[in-house]
């Protein structure tokens, strides 16, 4: 009898182990999507594969695209199919940029070779965007290895051109840690990130403590406020360095290095004060470039919203007024998206076309930065300037703009009035990996706001009456699978009425309306 009981116990354990299996690397294998069926979205990849000839194949060619997607991506369903299609299109295009290098996976910006790239055709300009977008993939090795290539792929040191462009990598990697919980990776990268920060101070810090940069080395050449040669204190690099300092203070605290916690907190505080005192133009009510000659550029550009990407400005009515320009058609609101300079400026679109102008045309790079900043402003600041209708309106324009000749398309930059992609016929522009989209949808529109520890917040920026239902499923968050459902009547998904958050298939919090959900 004792022998039979042992067999029953072993059999039970065997069933348990088979259900809760581990992957080849010993990690726990989480459950899959709770509601949505992966196969129901395969048709998107099939369509994209047939849409046009595959120009360049890297580590994951088109014929393997869906197999990669179903293993790695969250699933999204909404009644507005343009949003849904673009969600899968941007994942489909993202994997085109994954390549194999002798040091691990690398992630490209252009598919075609560029003369100014580093080895393996890598360009560091959009590295922060890459980290933010890739952090939602189930397999973290793609972005982890890419970061390792950048920082250690040159005989153990950083690549020669890592610092060719301004960077918010430390901040982005901390954001990634809040999603995947990979403390070991973050702490392993910490010395490299500290070394990089101090090197930026060596090569770009002014005597007054602000950082200077050429507009081209911000990836924003031919701007209204600068040039390819002027050493201006720009909202970009100073906000990035503030965000990096904040992140490094938090990582230093995790590492137990109290002295560096103090150092980096002080650096962040100093930069906040300098940006508010020097880059804020009181007459224009906007953060603007401070020229090499120590005068304001006196022109509003989209980079003036970047401080909120890192929650740099104090929460007060003075700085909040900058956001009055966002939805102003003389400010930054164009028919096909957010312009990179204010439309009322007499120099707007004055630099011609075809040389990467940031003089007003719509750049997805800047749009994704501005909309990330906007989501922070709406969630973390006491304001009544922009609302959910505004966020949805801009997101909808962002979706509509990503089309060319009747097909989904993402390129470099476009005309704000016609929507015409200004380099759309150039091979280099296709699948330009220079912005985020799915991070905006997950983190902004649907509203997963990662938190420290085991907490999570969901703060949707979709107007209450816009959609009667939607579902974001199969989201990997700190080793768990999150499912978010909005079902106004309860009839679409059969999981109840209202707004609901599920963890590994179990409902943990809900609300009757589309409102903020918090779980500790």
C-alpha positions as CSV (number, residue, x, y, z in Angstrom):
1,X,0.0,0.0,0.0
2,X,2.9,2.3,0.9
3,X,4.5,1.5,-2.5
4,X,1.3,2.3,-4.3
5,X,0.9,5.6,-2.4
6,X,4.5,6.5,-3.5
7,X,3.7,5.7,-7.1
8,X,0.6,7.9,-6.9
9,X,2.7,10.7,-5.3
10,X,5.4,10.4,-8.0
11,X,2.8,10.4,-10.7
12,X,1.2,13.5,-9.3
13,X,4.5,15.2,-9.1
14,X,5.2,14.2,-12.6
15,X,2.0,15.8,-13.8
16,X,2.8,18.9,-11.8
17,X,6.3,19.1,-13.3
18,X,5.0,18.7,-16.8
19,X,2.5,21.5,-16.4
20,X,5.1,23.8,-14.7
21,X,8.0,23.1,-17.0
22,X,11.2,25.0,-17.2
23,X,13.0,26.2,-20.3
24,X,16.4,25.0,-21.4
25,X,18.1,27.7,-19.4
26,X,16.4,26.7,-16.2
27,X,14.0,29.6,-16.0
28,X,10.3,29.1,-15.1
29,X,8.2,28.9,-18.2
30,X,5.1,31.1,-17.7
31,X,1.6,30.5,-19.0
32,X,0.7,31.9,-22.3
33,X,-2.0,34.4,-23.2
34,X,-5.2,34.1,-21.1
35,X,-7.8,35.3,-23.6
36,X,-6.4,36.0,-27.1
37,X,-5.4,33.2,-29.4
38,X,-2.0,33.7,-31.1
39,X,-3.2,32.1,-34.4
40,X,-5.9,34.8,-34.8
41,X,-3.2,37.4,-35.5
42,X,-1.0,35.3,-37.8
43,X,-2.7,36.8,-40.8
44,X,-0.9,40.1,-40.1
45,X,2.5,38.6,-40.5
46,X,1.3,36.7,-43.6
47,X,0.1,39.9,-45.2
48,X,3.3,41.8,-44.3
49,X,5.4,39.0,-45.8
50,X,3.6,39.2,-49.1
51,X,3.3,43.0,-49.1
52,X,6.7,43.5,-50.8
53,X,9.9,41.7,-51.6
54,X,12.2,41.1,-48.7
55,X,15.0,43.5,-49.4
56,X,17.5,42.4,-46.7
57,X,17.3,39.4,-44.4
58,X,19.2,39.2,-41.1
59,X,18.9,36.8,-38.2
60,X,15.1,36.3,-38.5
61,X,14.0,36.4,-42.1
62,X,10.4,37.0,-43.2
63,X,9.6,33.2,-43.5
64,X,10.4,32.9,-39.7
65,X,8.7,36.2,-38.7
66,X,5.5,34.7,-37.3
67,X,7.3,31.9,-35.4
68,X,9.4,34.6,-33.7
69,X,6.5,36.8,-33.0
70,X,4.3,34.1,-31.4
71,X,7.1,33.3,-29.0
72,X,8.0,36.8,-28.1
73,X,5.4,39.5,-28.3
74,X,2.4,40.6,-26.3
75,X,-1.0,40.3,-28.1
76,X,-3.3,43.2,-28.7
77,X,-6.9,43.3,-29.9
78,X,-9.1,46.4,-30.4
79,X,-12.1,47.4,-32.4
80,X,-10.0,50.0,-34.2
81,X,-8.1,47.7,-36.6
82,X,-5.7,50.3,-37.7
83,X,-4.2,50.4,-34.2
84,X,-4.1,46.6,-34.1
85,X,-2.5,46.3,-37.5
86,X,0.2,48.8,-36.7
87,X,1.0,47.1,-33.4
88,X,1.8,43.8,-35.3
89,X,3.5,45.7,-38.1
90,X,5.9,47.4,-35.8
91,X,6.9,44.0,-34.1
92,X,7.2,42.5,-37.6
93,X,9.6,45.3,-38.7
94,X,11.5,45.3,-35.4
95,X,12.8,41.8,-35.8
96,X,14.1,42.7,-39.2
97,X,16.8,44.7,-37.4
98,X,18.1,41.8,-35.3
99,X,21.4,40.5,-36.6
100,X,24.0,38.1,-35.4
101,X,27.5,39.5,-34.6
102,X,30.6,37.7,-33.3
103,X,29.7,39.1,-29.9
104,X,26.0,38.3,-29.8
105,X,22.8,39.9,-31.2
106,X,23.0,43.5,-32.5
107,X,20.1,45.7,-33.4
108,X,20.5,48.0,-36.5
109,X,18.9,51.3,-37.2
110,X,19.1,51.1,-41.0
111,X,18.9,47.8,-42.8
112,X,21.2,49.1,-45.5
113,X,24.9,49.9,-44.7
114,X,25.7,53.4,-43.7
115,X,29.1,55.0,-44.0
116,X,28.9,56.6,-40.5
117,X,27.9,53.4,-38.7
118,X,30.1,51.4,-36.3
119,X,31.0,47.8,-36.9
120,X,28.1,45.5,-37.8
121,X,26.3,48.5,-39.2
122,X,25.4,49.6,-35.7
123,X,24.4,53.2,-34.9
124,X,23.9,54.4,-31.3
125,X,21.5,57.3,-32.0
126,X,18.3,55.4,-31.2
127,X,19.7,52.9,-28.7
128,X,17.4,54.3,-26.0
129,X,14.4,53.7,-28.2
130,X,15.6,50.2,-28.9
131,X,15.8,49.4,-25.2
132,X,12.3,50.8,-24.5
133,X,10.7,48.8,-27.4
134,X,12.6,45.5,-26.9
135,X,11.9,45.5,-23.1
136,X,8.4,44.1,-23.8
137,X,9.7,41.0,-25.7
138,X,9.6,37.7,-23.8
139,X,13.2,36.8,-24.7
140,X,15.3,39.5,-23.1
141,X,18.5,38.2,-24.8
142,X,18.0,40.2,-27.9
143,X,18.3,43.6,-26.2
144,X,20.7,42.3,-23.5
145,X,23.2,41.0,-26.0
146,X,22.9,44.2,-28.1
147,X,23.8,46.3,-25.1
148,X,26.7,44.0,-24.4
149,X,27.9,44.4,-28.0
150,X,27.8,48.2,-27.6
151,X,29.6,48.4,-24.3
152,X,31.9,45.3,-24.5
153,X,32.2,44.4,-28.2
154,X,35.5,46.2,-28.8
155,X,38.0,43.9,-27.1
156,X,36.0,44.1,-23.9
157,X,35.4,47.8,-24.2
158,X,32.7,50.0,-25.7
159,X,32.4,50.3,-29.4
160,X,34.2,53.2,-31.0
161,X,31.1,55.1,-32.0
162,X,28.9,54.4,-28.9
163,X,29.2,58.1,-27.9
164,X,28.8,59.5,-31.3
165,X,25.3,60.5,-30.3
166,X,23.7,61.7,-27.1
167,X,22.4,58.9,-25.0
168,X,19.8,58.1,-22.4
169,X,20.8,54.4,-22.2
170,X,21.2,54.2,-18.4
171,X,17.7,55.6,-17.9
172,X,16.3,53.2,-20.5
173,X,18.0,50.2,-19.0
174,X,16.5,51.1,-15.6
175,X,13.1,51.3,-17.2
176,X,13.8,47.9,-18.7
177,X,14.6,46.5,-15.3
178,X,11.3,47.7,-13.9
179,X,9.6,45.5,-16.6
180,X,11.8,42.3,-16.6
181,X,13.2,42.5,-13.1
182,X,16.6,41.4,-14.3
183,X,18.7,42.8,-11.5
184,X,21.8,40.8,-12.3
185,X,22.0,42.2,-15.8
186,X,21.5,45.8,-14.6
187,X,24.1,45.5,-11.9
188,X,26.5,43.9,-14.3
189,X,26.1,46.8,-16.7
190,X,26.4,49.4,-13.9
191,X,30.2,50.0,-14.1
192,X,30.0,50.5,-17.9
193,X,27.2,53.0,-17.5
194,X,29.0,54.9,-14.7
195,X,32.2,55.1,-16.9
196,X,30.1,56.4,-19.8
197,X,28.5,59.1,-17.7
198,X,31.9,60.4,-16.5
199,X,33.2,60.4,-20.1
200,X,30.2,62.5,-21.2
201,X,31.2,65.0,-18.5
202,X,34.8,65.0,-19.9
203,X,33.8,65.7,-23.4
204,X,30.5,67.6,-23.3
205,X,30.1,69.5,-20.0
206,X,30.3,73.3,-20.0
207,X,31.9,75.3,-17.3
208,X,28.4,76.2,-15.9
209,X,27.6,72.5,-15.5
210,X,25.2,72.1,-18.5
211,X,26.1,69.8,-21.4
212,X,26.5,71.0,-25.0
213,X,25.9,69.1,-28.2
214,X,25.9,69.7,-32.0
215,X,22.4,69.1,-33.3
216,X,23.6,66.4,-35.7
217,X,25.1,64.5,-32.7
218,X,21.6,64.5,-31.1
219,X,20.5,62.8,-34.4
220,X,18.6,66.1,-35.1
221,X,20.6,67.8,-37.8
222,X,19.5,71.0,-39.6
223,X,17.4,72.3,-36.7
224,X,16.1,75.8,-36.2
225,X,18.0,76.3,-33.0
226,X,21.5,75.1,-34.0
227,X,23.8,73.7,-36.6
228,X,26.0,70.7,-37.2
229,X,28.9,72.7,-35.6
230,X,27.6,74.9,-32.8
231,X,28.2,73.8,-29.3
232,X,24.8,74.6,-27.8
233,X,23.2,73.6,-24.5
234,X,20.2,71.7,-25.7
235,X,17.2,70.3,-23.8
236,X,18.0,66.9,-25.3
237,X,21.4,66.0,-23.9
238,X,20.8,67.8,-20.6
239,X,17.5,65.9,-20.1
240,X,19.2,62.6,-21.0
241,X,22.0,63.2,-18.6
242,X,19.5,64.1,-15.8
243,X,17.6,60.8,-16.5
244,X,20.9,58.9,-16.6
245,X,22.0,60.4,-13.3
246,X,18.7,59.5,-11.6
247,X,18.9,56.0,-12.9
248,X,22.5,55.6,-11.8
249,X,21.6,56.8,-8.3
250,X,19.0,54.1,-8.1
251,X,21.3,51.4,-9.4
252,X,24.1,52.5,-7.0
253,X,21.6,52.1,-4.2
254,X,20.8,48.6,-5.4
255,X,24.6,48.0,-5.5
256,X,25.1,49.3,-2.0
257,X,27.5,52.1,-3.1
258,X,26.2,54.8,-0.9
259,X,28.9,57.3,-1.9
260,X,27.8,57.2,-5.6
261,X,24.2,57.4,-4.6
262,X,25.0,60.8,-3.2
263,X,27.1,61.8,-6.2
264,X,24.5,61.0,-8.8
265,X,21.6,62.4,-6.8
266,X,23.6,65.6,-6.6
267,X,24.3,65.6,-10.3
268,X,20.6,65.1,-11.1
269,X,19.6,67.9,-8.7
270,X,22.2,70.3,-10.3
271,X,21.0,69.5,-13.8
272,X,17.4,70.0,-12.9
273,X,18.2,73.4,-11.5
274,X,20.3,74.4,-14.5
275,X,17.7,73.3,-17.0
276,X,15.0,75.2,-15.2
277,X,17.1,78.3,-14.8
278,X,18.9,78.5,-18.1
279,X,17.0,76.6,-20.7
280,X,13.5,77.8,-19.7
281,X,12.5,80.9,-21.8
282,X,10.1,82.8,-19.7
283,X,8.9,84.9,-22.6
284,X,8.1,81.8,-24.7
285,X,7.1,79.7,-21.7
286,X,9.1,76.8,-23.1
287,X,12.4,74.9,-22.6
288,X,14.7,76.0,-25.5
289,X,18.2,75.6,-26.7
290,X,20.8,77.9,-25.1
291,X,23.2,79.0,-27.7
292,X,27.0,78.8,-27.6
293,X,27.0,82.6,-27.3
294,X,24.9,82.3,-24.1
295,X,21.7,83.5,-25.5
296,X,18.4,81.6,-26.0
297,X,17.6,80.4,-29.5
298,X,14.2,81.9,-29.0
299,X,12.3,79.2,-30.9
300,X,10.1,76.5,-29.6
301,X,11.1,73.0,-30.8
302,X,9.7,69.6,-29.9
303,X,12.9,68.9,-27.9
304,X,11.4,71.3,-25.3
305,X,9.0,68.6,-24.2
306,X,11.9,66.1,-23.6
307,X,12.4,67.2,-20.0
308,X,9.1,65.5,-19.1
309,X,10.3,62.3,-20.7
310,X,12.4,62.0,-17.5
311,X,10.0,64.0,-15.1
312,X,12.7,66.7,-14.8
313,X,10.6,69.8,-14.4
314,X,9.0,70.7,-11.1
315,X,5.2,70.3,-11.0
316,X,4.0,73.8,-11.2
317,X,1.9,76.1,-13.4
318,X,4.9,77.9,-14.8
319,X,6.6,75.0,-16.6
320,X,3.3,73.2,-17.3
321,X,2.3,76.1,-19.6
322,X,4.7,74.6,-22.3
323,X,2.1,72.0,-23.0
324,X,-0.4,74.6,-24.2
325,X,1.7,74.5,-27.5
326,X,1.1,70.8,-28.1
327,X,-2.4,70.9,-29.5
328,X,-2.1,74.4,-31.0
329,X,-2.1,74.4,-34.8
330,X,0.3,77.3,-34.8
331,X,2.4,75.3,-32.3
332,X,3.2,71.7,-32.9
333,X,-0.1,70.1,-34.2
334,X,0.1,69.3,-37.9
335,X,-2.4,67.4,-40.0
336,X,-0.1,64.4,-40.1
337,X,1.4,64.6,-36.7
338,X,3.6,66.6,-34.3
339,X,6.0,68.9,-35.9
340,X,9.6,69.2,-34.7
341,X,9.4,73.0,-34.6
342,X,6.6,75.4,-34.0
343,X,4.6,76.1,-37.1
344,X,4.3,79.9,-36.4
345,X,8.1,80.3,-36.7
346,X,9.1,82.3,-39.8
347,X,11.9,79.8,-40.2
348,X,9.5,76.8,-40.2
349,X,10.5,74.3,-43.0
350,X,13.1,76.7,-44.2
351,X,16.0,74.3,-44.7
352,X,14.8,72.5,-47.9
353,X,14.1,68.8,-48.2
354,X,16.4,65.8,-48.4
355,X,19.2,66.5,-45.9
356,X,17.5,65.2,-42.7
357,X,15.9,68.5,-41.6
358,X,14.5,68.9,-38.1
359,X,13.1,72.3,-39.0
360,X,9.5,71.3,-38.7
361,X,8.8,68.1,-40.5
362,X,7.4,65.2,-38.6
363,X,10.0,62.7,-37.3
364,X,8.7,59.5,-35.5
365,X,11.9,59.7,-33.3
366,X,10.6,63.0,-31.9
367,X,7.0,62.0,-31.9
368,X,7.7,59.0,-29.7
369,X,9.8,61.1,-27.3
370,X,7.1,63.7,-27.1
371,X,4.3,61.2,-26.5
372,X,6.3,59.4,-23.8
373,X,6.8,62.7,-22.1
374,X,3.1,63.5,-22.6
375,X,2.1,60.2,-20.9
376,X,4.4,61.1,-17.9
377,X,2.9,64.6,-17.8
378,X,-0.6,63.2,-17.7
379,X,0.1,60.6,-15.1
380,X,2.6,62.3,-12.8
381,X,1.7,66.0,-12.8
382,X,-1.3,68.0,-11.5
383,X,-2.5,69.6,-14.8
384,X,-5.6,70.2,-16.9
385,X,-3.9,71.2,-20.1
386,X,-4.0,68.0,-22.1
387,X,-6.4,65.1,-21.6
388,X,-7.2,61.6,-22.9
389,X,-8.9,62.9,-26.0
390,X,-5.7,64.7,-26.9
391,X,-3.5,61.7,-26.3
392,X,-5.8,59.4,-28.3
393,X,-6.0,62.1,-31.1
394,X,-2.2,62.2,-31.4
395,X,-1.8,58.5,-31.2
396,X,-4.4,58.1,-34.0
397,X,-2.5,60.6,-36.2
398,X,0.7,58.6,-35.4
399,X,-0.9,55.5,-36.6
400,X,-2.4,57.1,-39.8
401,X,1.0,58.7,-40.7
402,X,2.7,55.3,-40.9
403,X,1.4,54.5,-44.3
404,X,3.0,54.8,-47.8
405,X,1.3,53.9,-51.1
406,X,-1.6,52.2,-49.2
407,X,0.6,49.9,-47.1
408,X,1.9,50.1,-43.6
409,X,5.3,51.8,-43.6
410,X,7.8,53.3,-41.1
411,X,10.5,55.6,-42.4
412,X,12.6,58.6,-41.5
413,X,10.4,61.8,-41.7
414,X,7.4,63.1,-43.4
415,X,5.7,66.3,-44.6
416,X,3.4,67.5,-41.8
417,X,0.7,68.7,-44.2
418,X,0.6,66.0,-46.9
419,X,1.8,63.0,-45.0
420,X,4.3,62.2,-47.8
421,X,7.4,60.4,-46.6
422,X,10.3,62.7,-47.6
423,X,12.7,59.8,-48.2
424,X,10.0,57.2,-48.9
425,X,11.5,56.1,-52.2
426,X,15.0,55.7,-50.8
427,X,15.9,52.1,-49.8
428,X,17.6,53.4,-46.7
429,X,14.4,54.8,-45.3
430,X,12.4,51.5,-45.3
431,X,11.8,50.0,-41.9
432,X,13.7,52.8,-40.2
433,X,14.3,51.6,-36.6
434,X,14.5,55.1,-35.1
435,X,11.4,55.4,-32.9
436,X,9.0,53.5,-30.6
437,X,5.4,52.6,-31.2
438,X,4.5,49.5,-29.1
439,X,6.0,51.0,-26.0
440,X,3.7,54.0,-26.5
441,X,0.7,51.7,-26.8
442,X,1.6,49.4,-23.9
443,X,3.0,52.1,-21.5
444,X,0.9,55.1,-22.7
445,X,-2.4,54.2,-24.4
446,X,-3.2,51.1,-22.5
447,X,-1.2,52.4,-19.6
448,X,1.1,49.7,-18.0
449,X,3.2,51.9,-15.7
450,X,6.0,49.7,-14.3
451,X,6.9,50.3,-10.7
452,X,9.7,49.3,-8.3
453,X,9.4,46.1,-6.3
454,X,6.4,43.9,-7.2
455,X,3.9,46.7,-7.8
456,X,2.3,47.6,-11.1
457,X,-0.1,50.4,-12.2
458,X,-2.4,50.5,-15.2
459,X,-3.4,54.0,-16.1
460,X,-5.2,54.0,-19.5
461,X,-5.2,57.1,-21.7
462,X,-8.1,55.9,-23.9
463,X,-11.2,58.0,-23.5
464,X,-14.0,56.2,-21.7
465,X,-16.4,56.1,-24.7
466,X,-13.9,55.6,-27.5
467,X,-13.9,51.7,-27.5
468,X,-16.3,49.3,-25.9
469,X,-13.7,46.7,-25.6
470,X,-10.0,45.9,-26.0
471,X,-7.5,43.4,-24.7
472,X,-3.7,43.4,-24.1
473,X,-2.6,39.9,-23.4
474,X,0.6,37.9,-22.9
475,X,2.5,40.8,-21.4
476,X,5.6,39.5,-19.6
477,X,6.2,41.5,-16.4
478,X,8.7,40.5,-13.8
479,X,8.2,36.8,-14.5
480,X,4.4,36.9,-14.7
481,X,2.0,37.2,-17.5
482,X,-0.4,40.2,-17.4
483,X,-3.7,40.4,-19.2
484,X,-5.6,43.7,-19.4
485,X,-9.3,43.7,-20.5
486,X,-11.8,46.5,-21.0
487,X,-15.2,45.0,-21.7
488,X,-18.0,47.5,-21.2
489,X,-20.8,45.0,-21.4
490,X,-19.0,41.8,-20.3
491,X,-20.1,40.1,-23.5
492,X,-16.9,40.3,-25.6
493,X,-14.6,38.2,-23.4
494,X,-16.9,36.7,-20.8
495,X,-14.6,37.6,-17.9
496,X,-16.9,40.2,-16.3
497,X,-17.8,43.8,-17.0
498,X,-15.4,46.8,-16.7
499,X,-11.7,47.3,-16.7
500,X,-9.7,44.3,-15.4
501,X,-6.1,43.3,-14.7
502,X,-5.2,39.6,-14.5
503,X,-2.0,38.0,-13.4
504,X,-1.2,34.5,-14.7
505,X,-4.9,34.1,-15.4
506,X,-6.3,35.3,-12.1
507,X,-8.1,38.6,-11.7
508,X,-6.3,40.8,-9.2
509,X,-8.0,44.2,-9.5
510,X,-10.9,45.7,-11.5
511,X,-12.9,48.8,-11.9
512,X,-16.3,49.7,-13.5
513,X,-14.8,52.4,-15.7
514,X,-11.5,53.0,-17.6
515,X,-9.6,54.3,-14.6
516,X,-6.3,53.8,-12.9
517,X,-5.7,50.3,-11.4
518,X,-2.9,49.8,-8.8
519,X,-1.6,46.6,-7.4
520,X,1.1,46.4,-4.7
